[in-house]
Amino acid sequence: MSVRNQSSEQSAGTLYRAGFACFVGRPNAGKSTLTNALVGKKVAITSNRPQTTRHTVRGIVHRPDAQLILVDTPGLHKPRTLLGERLNDVVRTTWAEVDVIGFCLPANEKLGPGDRFIAKELAGIKRTPKVAVVTKTDLVDPKALAEQLIAIDQLGKELGIEWAEIVPVSAVGDKQVELLADLLVPMLPEGPALYPEGDLTDEPEQVMVAELIREAALEGVRDELPHSIAVVVEEMLPREDRPADKPLLDIHANIYIERPSQKGIIIGPKGRRLKDVGIKSRKQIEALLGTPVFLDLHVKVAKDWQRDPKQLRKLGF
Ligand SMILES: Nc1nc2c(ncn2[C@@H]2O[C@H](COP(=O)(O)OP(=O)(O)OP(=O)(O)O)[C@@H](O)[C@H]2O)c(=O)[nH]1
């Protein structure tokens, strides 16, 4: 078994690498926290670069030697319906397309049926390297950690998964997060950066909120409006005079389209579509920010915004 510690030798070499990784694992395994720890406070603005990946980019690790792009996969579920099976096909396709998969397993919980279910699926993905990431190591003592490492090693043997690495990390305690990046990078293909460094922002919440609205607004009309919508969050303010246990966040956002003729597509008959976009994205924003939200959406025309540098700047590109 090769378990990596900070003292392990690190990859040398001057080649530049760029590629994709995704973290999988059951709910609460620590995937988001780890992504944030790797990427830092900045998140990717990817709205205008659909050609690079079909997957939602969660964050980009920029390093002198590499660019590691972390993408989201939808969760894998025990399929009970045909739709469930189709969704799982999407997950498998993503797994086969990324350059490396990080399988997150919390150090403080015994391997369970949920982990096994995902591991069995991973075993079917032969070509993509799989790294077992033992998360939340700050919550256990060395003995418990050692036992978990052995259990994961055995799980791999039992299911025929060859772990490229088994790496214990603590995202909260900032232990071995850097090492994890060092181990993932050599698994990426050689090649130039896929995103310019400027594609990062310090305002993750605002950008993510705009991105959620944009996704919802594009749903079902992608063919008609492929890249011609942009969303700008104008204001995010807690509503005044609310009791402390009933906060409300007011969010005002504009959906920009290029031509007046596109307005009808976004708004829909009797405004129904825009209303649905509002309901759907509000739920997701509430889940993201953990607070009730009042979402005020407006549709505006910014003529030919994709071709106008001034407009592009205003729209955050
Ligand atoms: N102590 C400790 N807690 C952690 C660590 N990483 C994550 N957590 C906590 O574990 C919980 C779940 O973490 P998330 O990062 O949201 O897990 P996730 O896998 O993204 O969860 P889903 O979004 O439900 O799939 C949160 O309460 C985190 O604060 C860690 O390194 N140490």
The ligand as a MOL file (V3000), in Angstrom:
LIG
                    3D

  0  0  0     0  0            999 V3000
M  V30 BEGIN CTAB
M  V30 COUNTS 32 34 0 0 0
M  V30 BEGIN ATOM
M  V30 1 N -13.3450 18.6670 10.8880 0
M  V30 2 C -13.4320 18.7050 9.5600 0
M  V30 3 N -14.6270 18.8560 8.9760 0
M  V30 4 C -14.6880 18.8810 7.6410 0
M  V30 5 C -13.5390 18.7560 6.8270 0
M  V30 6 N -13.9350 18.8150 5.5330 0
M  V30 7 C -15.2680 18.9790 5.5530 0
M  V30 8 N -15.7390 19.0140 6.8070 0
M  V30 9 C -17.1390 19.1940 7.2360 0
M  V30 10 O -17.9210 18.1250 6.7670 0
M  V30 11 C -19.1980 18.5920 6.3360 0
M  V30 12 C -19.4470 18.2040 4.8900 0
M  V30 13 O -18.4780 18.8410 4.0820 0
M  V30 14 P -18.7860 19.2330 2.5460 0
M  V30 15 O -17.5140 19.7470 1.9910 0
M  V30 16 O -19.9860 20.0670 2.4410 0
M  V30 17 O -19.1120 17.7860 1.9660 0
M  V30 18 P -19.5950 17.4170 0.4870 0
M  V30 19 O -18.9900 16.0950 0.1980 0
M  V30 20 O -19.2970 18.5170 -0.4500 0
M  V30 21 O -21.1270 17.2600 0.7180 0
M  V30 22 P -22.3230 17.2460 -0.3810 0
M  V30 23 O -22.3650 18.6000 -0.9760 0
M  V30 24 O -23.5090 16.9110 0.4700 0
M  V30 25 O -22.0080 16.1510 -1.3520 0
M  V30 26 C -19.1880 20.0860 6.5640 0
M  V30 27 O -19.8210 20.3440 7.7790 0
M  V30 28 C -17.7260 20.4320 6.6220 0
M  V30 29 O -17.4670 21.5510 7.4270 0
M  V30 30 C -12.2750 18.6080 7.4760 0
M  V30 31 O -11.1880 18.5070 6.8710 0
M  V30 32 N -12.2840 18.5740 8.8500 0
M  V30 END ATOM
M  V30 BEGIN BOND
M  V30 1 1 1 2
M  V30 2 2 2 3
M  V30 3 1 2 32
M  V30 4 1 3 4
M  V30 5 2 4 5
M  V30 6 1 4 8
M  V30 7 1 5 6
M  V30 8 1 5 30
M  V30 9 2 6 7
M  V30 10 1 7 8
M  V30 11 1 8 9
M  V30 12 1 9 10
M  V30 13 1 9 28
M  V30 14 1 10 11
M  V30 15 1 11 12
M  V30 16 1 11 26
M  V30 17 1 12 13
M  V30 18 1 13 14
M  V30 19 2 14 15
M  V30 20 1 14 16
M  V30 21 1 14 17
M  V30 22 1 17 18
M  V30 23 2 18 19
M  V30 24 1 18 20
M  V30 25 1 18 21
M  V30 26 1 21 22
M  V30 27 2 22 23
M  V30 28 1 22 24
M  V30 29 1 22 25
M  V30 30 1 26 27
M  V30 31 1 26 28
M  V30 32 1 28 29
M  V30 33 2 30 31
M  V30 34 1 30 32
M  V30 END BOND
M  V30 END CTAB
M  END
